């Protein structure tokens, strides 16, 4: 019985751990991966601080992506209609 309880507990823990990875919502960390990559490389060459550079790069990359997305949305809102009507 102990083995059965342990197996059940590990399956529940695995299900709880994997369930956030299976969600269908979009990721909110836009720009983080590319910023982390660039920041990690820069941090590594600037004194072996790759992890610190990756964290900073993630933050900056996400901020820049959000700003770019807001500018694109503002430009799209000011764009005239496609079909040529002035309505």
N, CA, C and O atoms as a GROMACS GRO file, in nm:
protein
  348
    1UNK      N    1   0.081  -0.121   0.000
    1UNK     CA    2   0.000   0.000   0.000
    1UNK      C    3   0.086   0.127   0.000
    1UNK      O    4   0.046   0.228  -0.059
    2UNK      N    5   0.201   0.124   0.064
    2UNK     CA    6   0.286   0.241   0.068
    2UNK      C    7   0.337   0.278  -0.071
    2UNK      O    8   0.343   0.396  -0.106
    3UNK      N    9   0.372   0.178  -0.148
    3UNK     CA   10   0.420   0.202  -0.283
    3UNK      C   11   0.309   0.262  -0.369
    3UNK      O   12   0.334   0.349  -0.452
    4UNK      N   13   0.187   0.216  -0.349
    4UNK     CA   14   0.073   0.268  -0.425
    4UNK      C   15   0.048   0.415  -0.391
    4UNK      O   16   0.020   0.496  -0.480
    5UNK      N   17   0.057   0.450  -0.263
    5UNK     CA   18   0.037   0.589  -0.222
    5UNK      C   19   0.148   0.678  -0.275
    5UNK      O   20   0.122   0.791  -0.316
    6UNK      N   21   0.269   0.629  -0.275
    6UNK     CA   22   0.382   0.707  -0.327
    6UNK      C   23   0.367   0.730  -0.477
    6UNK      O   24   0.395   0.839  -0.526
    7UNK      N   25   0.323   0.627  -0.548
    7UNK     CA   26   0.303   0.641  -0.693
    7UNK      C   27   0.192   0.740  -0.723
    7UNK      O   28   0.204   0.822  -0.814
    8UNK      N   29   0.084   0.734  -0.646
    8UNK     CA   30  -0.026   0.828  -0.666
    8UNK      C   31   0.018   0.970  -0.634
    8UNK      O   32  -0.017   1.063  -0.707
    9UNK      N   33   0.092   0.988  -0.527
    9UNK     CA   34   0.140   1.121  -0.490
    9UNK      C   35   0.233   1.177  -0.597
    9UNK      O   36   0.225   1.296  -0.628
   10UNK      N   37   0.320   1.096  -0.653
   10UNK     CA   38   0.410   1.145  -0.756
   10UNK      C   39   0.335   1.178  -0.885
   10UNK      O   40   0.371   1.274  -0.954
   11UNK      N   41   0.231   1.102  -0.919
   11UNK     CA   42   0.151   1.135  -1.037
   11UNK      C   43   0.075   1.266  -1.018
   11UNK      O   44   0.064   1.345  -1.112
   12UNK      N   45   0.023   1.289  -0.898
   12UNK     CA   46  -0.047   1.415  -0.871
   12UNK      C   47   0.051   1.531  -0.879
   12UNK      O   48   0.018   1.635  -0.936
   13UNK      N   49   0.170   1.515  -0.822
   13UNK     CA   50   0.269   1.621  -0.826
   13UNK      C   51   0.313   1.649  -0.969
   13UNK      O   52   0.333   1.765  -1.007
   14UNK      N   53   0.328   1.545  -1.047
   14UNK     CA   54   0.365   1.563  -1.188
   14UNK      C   55   0.254   1.635  -1.264
   14UNK      O   56   0.283   1.723  -1.346
   15UNK      N   57   0.130   1.600  -1.238
   15UNK     CA   58   0.018   1.667  -1.305
   15UNK      C   59   0.008   1.813  -1.267
   15UNK      O   60  -0.021   1.897  -1.352
   16UNK      N   61   0.031   1.844  -1.140
   16UNK     CA   62   0.027   1.982  -1.096
   16UNK      C   63   0.143   2.060  -1.155
   16UNK      O   64   0.127   2.177  -1.190
   17UNK      N   65   0.258   1.997  -1.166
   17UNK     CA   66   0.376   2.065  -1.220
   17UNK      C   67   0.369   2.088  -1.370
   17UNK      O   68   0.423   2.187  -1.419
   18UNK      N   69   0.304   1.999  -1.443
   18UNK     CA   70   0.300   2.009  -1.588
   18UNK      C   71   0.180   2.090  -1.636
   18UNK      O   72   0.184   2.145  -1.746
   19UNK      N   73   0.076   2.099  -1.558
   19UNK     CA   74  -0.046   2.165  -1.604
   19UNK      C   75  -0.027   2.311  -1.646
   19UNK      O   76  -0.091   2.352  -1.743
   20UNK      N   77   0.056   2.392  -1.581
   20UNK     CA   78   0.075   2.528  -1.632
   20UNK      C   79   0.142   2.530  -1.769
   20UNK      O   80   0.123   2.625  -1.845
   21UNK      N   81   0.220   2.428  -1.801
   21UNK     CA   82   0.286   2.423  -1.930
   21UNK      C   83   0.191   2.389  -2.043
   21UNK      O   84   0.221   2.414  -2.160
   22UNK      N   85   0.077   2.332  -2.010
   22UNK     CA   86  -0.019   2.289  -2.111
   22UNK      C   87  -0.131   2.390  -2.132
   22UNK      O   88  -0.225   2.361  -2.207
   23UNK      N   89  -0.124   2.505  -2.070
   23UNK     CA   90  -0.232   2.602  -2.084
   23UNK      C   91  -0.231   2.661  -2.225
   23UNK      O   92  -0.127   2.665  -2.290
   24UNK      N   93  -0.345   2.707  -2.271
   24UNK     CA   94  -0.355   2.759  -2.406
   24UNK      C   95  -0.346   2.910  -2.412
   24UNK      O   96  -0.364   2.969  -2.518
   25UNK      N   97  -0.318   2.975  -2.300
   25UNK     CA   98  -0.305   3.119  -2.300
   25UNK      C   99  -0.170   3.159  -2.358
   25UNK      O  100  -0.073   3.086  -2.342
   26UNK      N  101  -0.163   3.274  -2.425
   26UNK     CA  102  -0.035   3.317  -2.482
   26UNK      C  103   0.062   3.361  -2.373
   26UNK      O  104   0.022   3.405  -2.265
   27UNK      N  105   0.187   3.349  -2.402
   27UNK     CA  106   0.290   3.389  -2.305
   27UNK      C  107   0.296   3.541  -2.297
   27UNK      O  108   0.282   3.609  -2.398
   28UNK      N  109   0.315   3.592  -2.179
   28UNK     CA  110   0.322   3.736  -2.159
   28UNK      C  111   0.465   3.788  -2.158
   28UNK      O  112   0.487   3.907  -2.137
   29UNK      N  113   0.560   3.701  -2.178
   29UNK     CA  114   0.700   3.740  -2.171
   29UNK      C  115   0.757   3.767  -2.308
   29UNK      O  116   0.860   3.710  -2.346
   30UNK      N  117   0.691   3.853  -2.385
   30UNK     CA  118   0.740   3.884  -2.518
   30UNK      C  119   0.871   3.960  -2.507
   30UNK      O  120   0.885   4.048  -2.423
   31UNK      N  121   0.966   3.925  -2.589
   31UNK     CA  122   1.095   3.992  -2.591
   31UNK      C  123   1.193   3.942  -2.486
   31UNK      O  124   1.310   3.981  -2.488
   32UNK      N  125   1.148   3.859  -2.396
   32UNK     CA  126   1.234   3.816  -2.286
   32UNK      C  127   1.343   3.721  -2.334
   32UNK      O  128   1.458   3.734  -2.292
   33UNK      N  129   1.309   3.627  -2.420
   33UNK     CA  130   1.408   3.528  -2.463
   33UNK      C  131   1.522   3.592  -2.540
   33UNK      O  132   1.639   3.562  -2.514
   34UNK      N  133   1.490   3.678  -2.634
   34UNK     CA  134   1.597   3.740  -2.712
   34UNK      C  135   1.679   3.835  -2.626
   34UNK      O  136   1.801   3.843  -2.642
   35UNK      N  137   1.615   3.907  -2.536
   35UNK     CA  138   1.688   3.996  -2.446
   35UNK      C  139   1.775   3.920  -2.349
   35UNK      O  140   1.887   3.962  -2.319
   36UNK      N  141   1.725   3.806  -2.301
   36UNK     CA  142   1.804   3.724  -2.208
   36UNK      C  143   1.925   3.666  -2.278
   36UNK      O  144   2.033   3.658  -2.219
   37UNK      N  145   1.909   3.625  -2.402
   37UNK     CA  146   2.022   3.571  -2.476
   37UNK      C  147   2.130   3.677  -2.496
   37UNK      O  148   2.248   3.652  -2.470
   38UNK      N  149   2.090   3.794  -2.541
   38UNK     CA  150   2.188   3.901  -2.562
   38UNK      C  151   2.249   3.947  -2.430
   38UNK      O  152   2.370   3.969  -2.423
   39UNK      N  153   2.168   3.961  -2.327
   39UNK     CA  154   2.220   4.004  -2.198
   39UNK      C  155   2.310   3.900  -2.133
   39UNK      O  156   2.407   3.936  -2.067
   40UNK      N  157   2.279   3.773  -2.153
   40UNK     CA  158   2.363   3.667  -2.099
   40UNK      C  159   2.500   3.665  -2.162
   40UNK      O  160   2.600   3.648  -2.093
   41UNK      N  161   2.505   3.683  -2.293
   41UNK     CA  162   2.633   3.686  -2.364
   41UNK      C  163   2.712   3.810  -2.321
   41UNK      O  164   2.832   3.801  -2.294
   42UNK      N  165   2.645   3.924  -2.315
   42UNK     CA  166   2.715   4.047  -2.274
   42UNK      C  167   2.762   4.037  -2.130
   42UNK      O  168   2.874   4.079  -2.099
   43UNK      N  169   2.681   3.982  -2.042
   43UNK     CA  170   2.721   3.966  -1.903
   43UNK      C  171   2.837   3.869  -1.886
   43UNK      O  172   2.923   3.888  -1.800
   44UNK      N  173   2.840   3.765  -1.968
   44UNK     CA  174   2.950   3.669  -1.961
   44UNK      C  175   3.082   3.735  -1.998
   44UNK      O  176   3.183   3.715  -1.932
   45UNK      N  177   3.080   3.814  -2.104
   45UNK     CA  178   3.203   3.879  -2.148
   45UNK      C  179   3.239   3.999  -2.062
   45UNK      O  180   3.353   4.046  -2.067
   46UNK      N  181   3.146   4.050  -1.984
   46UNK     CA  182   3.172   4.167  -1.899
   46UNK      C  183   3.204   4.124  -1.756
   46UNK      O  184   3.172   4.198  -1.663
   47UNK      N  185   3.264   4.011  -1.737
   47UNK     CA  186   3.307   3.973  -1.604
   47UNK      C  187   3.240   3.849  -1.550
   47UNK      O  188   3.224   3.836  -1.428
   48UNK      N  189   3.203   3.757  -1.636
   48UNK     CA  190   3.143   3.629  -1.595
   48UNK      C  191   3.016   3.648  -1.512
   48UNK      O  192   2.996   3.581  -1.411
   49UNK      N  193   2.931   3.740  -1.554
   49UNK     CA  194   2.802   3.763  -1.489
   49UNK      C  195   2.690   3.732  -1.587
   49UNK      O  196   2.602   3.816  -1.611
   50UNK      N  197   2.693   3.612  -1.644
   50UNK     CA  198   2.597   3.575  -1.746
   50UNK      C  199   2.454   3.569  -1.697
   50UNK      O  200   2.363   3.612  -1.767
   51UNK      N  201   2.433   3.516  -1.577
   51UNK     CA  202   2.297   3.505  -1.523
   51UNK      C  203   2.240   3.643  -1.495
   51UNK      O  204   2.125   3.671  -1.527
   52UNK      N  205   2.321   3.728  -1.435
   52UNK     CA  206   2.275   3.865  -1.406
   52UNK      C  207   2.245   3.940  -1.535
   52UNK      O  208   2.147   4.014  -1.542
   53UNK      N  209   2.328   3.921  -1.637
   53UNK     CA  210   2.304   3.983  -1.767
   53UNK      C  211   2.178   3.930  -1.832
   53UNK      O  212   2.105   4.005  -1.897
   54UNK      N  213   2.152   3.800  -1.816
   54UNK     CA  214   2.032   3.740  -1.875
   54UNK      C  215   1.906   3.795  -1.809
   54UNK      O  216   1.807   3.821  -1.877
   55UNK      N  217   1.909   3.812  -1.678
   55UNK     CA  218   1.793   3.868  -1.608
   55UNK      C  219   1.769   4.011  -1.653
   55UNK      O  220   1.656   4.049  -1.683
   56UNK      N  221   1.875   4.090  -1.657
   56UNK     CA  222   1.861   4.229  -1.703
   56UNK      C  223   1.816   4.236  -1.848
   56UNK      O  224   1.733   4.320  -1.883
   57UNK      N  225   1.871   4.150  -1.932
   57UNK     CA  226   1.833   4.149  -2.072
   57UNK      C  227   1.688   4.110  -2.091
   57UNK      O  228   1.621   4.164  -2.180
   58UNK      N  229   1.640   4.019  -2.010
   58UNK     CA  230   1.499   3.978  -2.016
   58UNK      C  231   1.408   4.097  -1.983
   58UNK      O  232   1.309   4.121  -2.051
   59UNK      N  233   1.444   4.170  -1.879
   59UNK     CA  234   1.364   4.285  -1.837
   59UNK      C  235   1.363   4.392  -1.945
   59UNK      O  236   1.258   4.444  -1.982
   60UNK      N  237   1.481   4.424  -1.997
   60UNK     CA  238   1.490   4.529  -2.101
   60UNK      C  239   1.424   4.483  -2.230
   60UNK      O  240   1.354   4.562  -2.294
   61UNK      N  241   1.445   4.357  -2.269
   61UNK     CA  242   1.383   4.307  -2.392
   61UNK      C  243   1.232   4.307  -2.385
   61UNK      O  244   1.165   4.340  -2.483
   62UNK      N  245   1.177   4.270  -2.269
   62UNK     CA  246   1.031   4.272  -2.252
   62UNK      C  247   0.979   4.415  -2.260
   62UNK      O  248   0.877   4.440  -2.324
   63UNK      N  249   1.048   4.508  -2.195
   63UNK     CA  250   1.005   4.648  -2.197
   63UNK      C  251   1.007   4.703  -2.340
   63UNK      O  252   0.914   4.772  -2.382
   64UNK      N  253   1.112   4.673  -2.413
   64UNK     CA  254   1.122   4.725  -2.550
   64UNK      C  255   1.015   4.664  -2.640
   64UNK      O  256   0.962   4.733  -2.727
   65UNK      N  257   0.982   4.538  -2.620
   65UNK     CA  258   0.878   4.473  -2.701
   65UNK      C  259   0.740   4.534  -2.671
   65UNK      O  260   0.660   4.552  -2.762
   66UNK      N  261   0.714   4.564  -2.544
   66UNK     CA  262   0.586   4.624  -2.507
   66UNK      C  263   0.574   4.764  -2.567
   66UNK      O  264   0.468   4.801  -2.618
   67UNK      N  265   0.682   4.842  -2.562
   67UNK     CA  266   0.680   4.977  -2.620
   67UNK      C  267   0.657   4.969  -2.770
   67UNK      O  268   0.578   5.046  -2.825
   68UNK      N  269   0.725   4.876  -2.837
   68UNK     CA  270   0.708   4.860  -2.981
   68UNK      C  271   0.565   4.819  -3.016
   68UNK      O  272   0.509   4.867  -3.114
   69UNK      N  273   0.506   4.731  -2.936
   69UNK     CA  274   0.369   4.687  -2.960
   69UNK      C  275   0.270   4.802  -2.941
   69UNK      O  276   0.174   4.815  -3.017
   70UNK      N  277   0.294   4.885  -2.839
   70UNK     CA  278   0.206   5.001  -2.818
   70UNK      C  279   0.216   5.101  -2.932
   70UNK      O  280   0.115   5.157  -2.974
   71UNK      N  281   0.336   5.124  -2.983
   71UNK     CA  282   0.353   5.216  -3.096
   71UNK      C  283   0.284   5.163  -3.220
   71UNK      O  284   0.222   5.240  -3.294
   72UNK      N  285   0.293   5.032  -3.243
   72UNK     CA  286   0.227   4.972  -3.359
   72UNK      C  287   0.076   4.982  -3.347
   72UNK      O  288   0.007   5.004  -3.446
   73UNK      N  289   0.024   4.964  -3.226
   73UNK     CA  290  -0.121   4.975  -3.205
   73UNK      C  291  -0.168   5.118  -3.225
   73UNK      O  292  -0.276   5.142  -3.280
   74UNK      N  293  -0.089   5.214  -3.179
   74UNK     CA  294  -0.126   5.355  -3.196
   74UNK      C  295  -0.121   5.393  -3.344
   74UNK      O  296  -0.208   5.467  -3.391
   75UNK      N  297  -0.023   5.344  -3.417
   75UNK     CA  298  -0.014   5.374  -3.560
   75UNK      C  299  -0.129   5.309  -3.636
   75UNK      O  300  -0.181   5.368  -3.731
   76UNK      N  301  -0.170   5.190  -3.595
   76UNK     CA  302  -0.281   5.123  -3.661
   76UNK      C  303  -0.413   5.194  -3.633
   76UNK      O  304  -0.503   5.193  -3.717
   77UNK      N  305  -0.425   5.255  -3.517
   77UNK     CA  306  -0.548   5.327  -3.484
   77UNK      C  307  -0.561   5.455  -3.565
   77UNK      O  308  -0.673   5.500  -3.592
   78UNK      N  309  -0.450   5.514  -3.605
   78UNK     CA  310  -0.452   5.638  -3.683
   78UNK      C  311  -0.450   5.615  -3.833
   78UNK      O  312  -0.453   5.712  -3.910
   79UNK      N  313  -0.446   5.491  -3.877
   79UNK     CA  314  -0.440   5.456  -4.018
   79UNK      C  315  -0.578   5.471  -4.080
   79UNK      O  316  -0.678   5.433  -4.018
   80UNK      N  317  -0.586   5.526  -4.203
   80UNK     CA  318  -0.718   5.535  -4.270
   80UNK      C  319  -0.772   5.398  -4.308
   80UNK      O  320  -0.694   5.302  -4.316
   81UNK      N  321  -0.901   5.384  -4.333
   81UNK     CA  322  -0.960   5.256  -4.369
   81UNK      C  323  -0.899   5.202  -4.500
   81UNK      O  324  -0.853   5.280  -4.583
   82UNK      N  325  -0.898   5.073  -4.516
   82UNK     CA  326  -0.835   5.009  -4.630
   82UNK      C  327  -0.916   5.025  -4.758
   82UNK      O  328  -0.858   5.039  -4.865
   83UNK      N  329  -1.050   5.022  -4.748
   83UNK     CA  330  -1.133   5.024  -4.868
   83UNK      C  331  -1.146   5.162  -4.932
   83UNK      O  332  -1.214   5.175  -5.033
   84UNK      N  333  -1.084   5.263  -4.878
   84UNK     CA  334  -1.084   5.395  -4.939
   84UNK      C  335  -1.198   5.485  -4.897
   84UNK      O  336  -1.200   5.602  -4.935
   85UNK      N  337  -1.293   5.436  -4.820
   85UNK     CA  338  -1.403   5.520  -4.775
   85UNK      C  339  -1.356   5.613  -4.663
   85UNK      O  340  -1.263   5.580  -4.589
   86UNK      N  341  -1.418   5.724  -4.652
   86UNK     CA  342  -1.383   5.821  -4.547
   86UNK      C  343  -1.479   5.814  -4.432
   86UNK      O  344  -1.483   5.906  -4.350
   87UNK      N  345  -1.556   5.708  -4.422
   87UNK     CA  346  -1.656   5.691  -4.319
   87UNK      C  347  -1.593   5.663  -4.192
   87UNK      O  348  -1.662   5.645  -4.092
   0.00000   0.00000   0.00000
